[in-house]
Every structure is written in structure tokens, then in C-alpha cells.
Amino acid sequence: MAARGERDASFFSRQVVKANRFYRSVISDSDKGFYVVAGGVESCTPGYHIERSSFKFYGIEYVISGEGTLHLGDADYQLHPGMMFCYGPGVAHRISTNPAKGLTKCFMDVTGREATNMLLEHLQLPGLVLYISLSQKVLESYEELIHFGLSSSSYAQDICSHLGRALVLKMLHLAEAYGNHEEPSYVTFRNCREVITSGFLKMSTLEDASRQCGVSSSYLCRLFRKYDHLTPYRYLQGLQMGHAADAMDRGGLRVGEAARLLNYDDVHHFSRTFKRIMGISPATYKENPLQKERGYTDREGGD
């Protein structure tokens, strides 16, 4: 089932394996303010590749997971979770995913004089790339935007405009210019997070994570306290429970099998941890996965 207005959005990529997206028809006076045209979240195919010399709206994208490459203006960037970037009319851009670590990203397309002025002023088009330590606040804001974007309410467009404007300001508030972290501690933090992200299935405790990162547990906690909103152990558990959820959803694993996948000897301990992290028990999730509750639609990958 297509999301609201999706059939009218010819610019939506078909190179997705999952998507929850909306498109709202552009009204005649949409150029006067801040108008949200489209938005959503996309899980890209391994061969995902978008290349444009321009785009008719201003697109704001935020990487949730995976890796890829971005060419924006005259610069190249390595994409990883937490990166935010913007493109628009006259801004050449190329986005590709790493086939081994496919991108999942949120996006919002906006138009209007206020939107243009805000983005030109704060994002210095074509291409100030920002880094936001993966923020639940940002993800929740995108979810709220998608919820109202999919609504047929007569108030939905005004709500989307306010939410979209607030989302940009929130991201700018949380962001730091990507590549401007010269402190050795930030470089260490980023390396540690990448070690945890790539090896979370081999870690069970904070001590495991710190040993793999080559730093003490106390220093790892200080790094995450300074540069992230999660503790390193909570970050580790979030990756693990997300992996378990995906294994139950797409892999068809039972709750006990998902527990063993993460080396939990006690299924009840696994269930308590899953519920604390995901906000829902694994048994309930198994019956009605969160992705389906949030309106994700499976789509064939394409060119």
C-alpha cells in the first residue's frame, strides 16, 4: 500500500527496501512561507545511487544507520549515522550507499521563501554538512512529522509547516560542523563508537566494549557523556535489541532464538532488557512489529 500521495511524487526513489513516506501537493501560495512538501524514512537497497544536478525543493536528510558516500557541491563526504546535509535548486549532489552497510535515512523536502532564507542562512548552501550525535529527539520529531504528513486532516499542512520549521532549528541546535572536531577526545569517541557499532554482537558488557575500544570503561563513559546523549552501554544495548527486533521481524526468529542470538542464557532477562530499550516486550513486538505499527511499507528495489 502506497503512503499518502506517494504515487504523485515522481522524485521518490524506488531504490528502497522499506519506506514510510508522504507527499503533499504543492499549493499555489506555498512560496510565501515554510512549506513541507514531503518527508519520510527510507531503507536503501545495496545498489542505491542518486545523482542530480539540481532539485526543485530543498531536501534535508539525516542518516540513521549504515554508511555511504555523499558528493555535495565540490566536496566529498563519508556518510555515517548522525550526519545531516541539505541540497536544493542548483546544488549538484550524489548519494550512494555502502552495499555492506546499507543506508537508512530520514528526509524532509521543503519550499517557500522562509524555508529558503533559513537554509541559506544556516546551512550555507551548497553544502555545510553537519553532525548530530544520533538523537532520539530528532527521530521522534521525524516520526511526528510523518504522522501528520500522512494525515488527511484540514489542519495537517499547517502542523507539518510548524513541525518542519522546528525540526530544522532543533537539528541546528544539536549539530556541530562535521569535520571541525580537532580535539583528540572527539576522534577517540568517534573511533570507539564505530568499534561498538561494527562489533556489538561480540560484546556483552561495558567492559567488553571498552576492551575492544582500547580504553578504560570510565574514560569511555566520559567520552559518551561529552559527545552523545546515551551511555556506551545503553548505546550497545540499543544496537543489540535493534538487531534482535530485525531478526524476529524479517528473520522470523522466536523470542528464545533471538535471546540466544545475543548470548542471553535467561530469556526473561533478555525480555526485560528488550522492553526497557524498545518500549515493548519482544512477545508483543513479535506479534505486531513496531515497523508495521509505524506504517512501513515493503517495496521492491529498483533503478
Secondary structure, 3 states (H helix, E strand, C coil): CCCCCHHHCCCCCCCEEEEEEEECCCCCCHHHCCEEEEEEEEEECCCCEEEECCCCCEEEEEEEECCEEEEECCEEEEECCCEEEEECCCCCEEEEEECCECCEEEEEEEECHHHHHHHHHHHCCCCCCEECCCCHHHHHHHHHHHHHHCCCCCCHHHHHHHHHHHHHHHHHHHCEECCCCCCHHHHHHHHHHHHHHHHHHHCCCHHHHHHHHCCCHHHHHHHHHHHCCCCHHHHHHHHHHHHHHHHHHCCCCCHHHHHHHCCCCCHHHHHHHHHHHHCCCHHHHHHCCHHHHCCCEECCCCC
